[in-house]
Amino acid sequence: MDDVKKTYREGEQESKEAWRKSDGDESLADKVGNVGDEVRKDLGNTGDDIANAGNDVTRNTSATEKEAWRKADGDESLADKVGNAGDELRS
């Protein structure tokens, strides 16, 4: 899914850049717009990469380790219990 989003972001950024150049005059506003689009694209892609790295860490953590972490604050909330139940079902 992230590959699809990355491809979309790149296509969108390239389309906007081409549209700005279509009048034959690349003004300062066009250049600023292109830089802004490039930054947004890169930040979106980086955000996806970071989220995926976090998901990989979570997937590689055992249910027992997650349960201990959830109980570490001394308050096993409903969210903690649901998380523990989900981890047990996946095991």
PEHUKA-V85612 format. One record per pair of residues at least 24 apart in sequence whose ideal C-beta (glycine too) atoms are under 10 Angstrom apart, sorted by the first residue. I is the first residue (numbers start at 1). J is the second residue. D is the distance in whole Angstrom. If there is no record, write none. Layout:
{{I,J,D} {I,J,D}}
//
This chain:
{{1,48,9} {2,44,10} {2,45,8} {2,47,10} {2,48,4} {2,49,8} {2,51,8} {2,52,6} {3,48,9} {5,44,7} {5,45,8} {5,47,10} {5,48,6} {6,41,8} {6,44,8} {6,45,5} {6,48,7} {6,49,9} {8,41,10} {8,44,9} {9,37,9} {9,40,8} {9,41,4} {9,42,9} {9,43,10} {9,44,5} {9,45,6} {9,48,9} {10,38,10} {10,41,6} {10,45,8} {11,41,10} {12,37,8} {12,40,9} {12,41,8} {12,44,10} {13,37,5} {13,38,6} {13,39,10} {13,40,8} {13,41,5} {13,42,9} {13,44,10} {14,38,10} {14,41,9} {16,41,10} {59,90,10} {61,87,9} {62,87,8} {62,91,8} {63,87,4} {63,88,6} {63,89,9} {63,90,7} {63,91,5} {64,88,10} {64,91,9}}
//
